Amino acid sequence: MKCPYCEYHDSKVVDSRPTDEGQAIRRRRECIRCAKRFTTYERVEEIPKLVVKRDGNREVYNRNKLFNGILKSCEKRPISISTIEEIVDDIERTLYNSMEKEITSVEIGEMVMNRLKDIDEVAYVRFASVYRRFKDSNSFMQELKKILDEGNN
């Protein structure tokens, strides 16, 4: 670490402690050459994920947007907040474990629908109706028929 006083490239760590609820480490350092002390912070480098929207625009992935979309489809259903958080955590893990810097909103929507289908069919249909942009009652009925056919198999 370069000393901010004399610009020497070597220092020793005098003290380390976690900060920001364990999200960073604060290090007190001492320059080997001038013996002055300074503080550095070490944190995990987070590479932002970009979501490619249907119209081609890109925006930074937003956990709250995902959470709120799922929450809205689960309104008045017997689905706990902790279950919704688990869904979001699972999807985030998948996103960040992939080495891709960009993901389409279509892929995220499919992940949500796959998880909701196993938890609550009504929440699934609600989410699908917005996500798939059902144009009329026929497209809505086709989705319901798929669910019923899968339940009979």
N, C-alpha and C positions, 0 to 999 in steps of 0.2 A: 504494500500500500504506500503510495507516494505521500510524503510529509507535506502538509499544506504550508509549512513555514519555510523549510529549506529545500523542499522538493527532492529530498533523498528518497530512494526507492525501497528502503528497508525499514521495517518497524517491528516492534514486538507487542504482543497482546498482553495487557496488564490485567484486564478484567473483562468478563463476558457475562451478559445476562439477557434473558428473553424479554422482549417488549411487545406491545400491540397484541396482547393475548396470545403470545407464542408465534405470531406471524413474522417476527423479525428478531434478530439478535443484535444487541447494542454492544459494541466492543470499544473499550478504552485502549488506545495504542500509545506507544512511546517511540519516538524516532530514535534510531540507533545513533545517528550522527549528532543532532542538536539536543536530544533528550527532552524535547517539548512533547506534551501530550495532546492528543486529539481523539475525537470520537468518530466511529464509522458505524454504519448499519448494514446488516446483511439480511437479505430477504429472497425468497424464491422468485425467480423471474417468471412472471405470468405472461404468456403469449396470448394476446387477445384473439378470440375466435370471431370471425366475421360470418354473419348470416346473409346468404344471398337470397333476396326476396324474389317472388315470382316475376316481378317487373324488371329484374336484373340489378336493382339497387342493392347496396350492401350496407349493413349496420352492425355495430358491435353486439355480440351476444349479450342478452340481458336476462338474468335469472328471474327477476321479478315479472317480466313480461310472460315468461313461460309459466311461472307459478300462477299468476293471475288468470291466464287462459284456461288452465286446468281447473282452478278453483271455480271459475264461472260455470264450467260444464258440470261441476259436482255440486252445485247449489241445491239445497233441499234433498240431498241424497245421503245415505248413511256411510259417508266416507270421511274419515278423520283428517285433520290437518297434517298429522304425522304421516299418513299414507300418501297424501299429496306431496309432502316434502321428500318422502322416499322415492317417489316417481321422478321428481325433479333431480334429486341427487343421483339416481341411477342414469338418467339421461345425460346429466353433466359429466359423470364419470366416463360414459361412452364417448362424449364429445372430446373431452380432454385427453383420453387415452388414444384417440385416433391421432395420427400425425398430421392430419389435414388442418390447414389454417382457416379454411372456409368450409361451411356446410350450408346446404340449401334449407330453406324453411320447409320444403316438402319432406326432406329426410327427418327433420325434427318432428313435424306433424305426424309422420308415420310411426315414429317411436312412441309418441304420446298415445296415439290410437291403439297401438299394439298393447300397451300397458293398461289403458282404460278398458279395453275389451275384456280382459281377464278379471277386472275388479267390479265393474258396474256397466251393464249394457246401456242403461239410460244415459249415463255420463258419456259413454262412448258415442252414442248417436248424437247427443248434443254437440260434442266436440266436432264430430265428423260433419255435421250439418253446416257449421261455420267454416271448417277447414276445407271441405270439399265443395263448398259453395253450392249447395243444392239449389237448383233453379226452380224446381216445382215439386209437387207432391209425388210425382212418379219417381224422381231420383231419390227422394227420401224413402219411398216404399221399396225400391231396389236394395238400398242399404239394409233396411229392416229384414227383407227376405234373405239376404246373405247371412245375417245373424241367426235367423231361424233355421236356415239350412245347416249351418255349422253346428247348431245345438242338437239337431236331429241325427247327426253323424256320429 
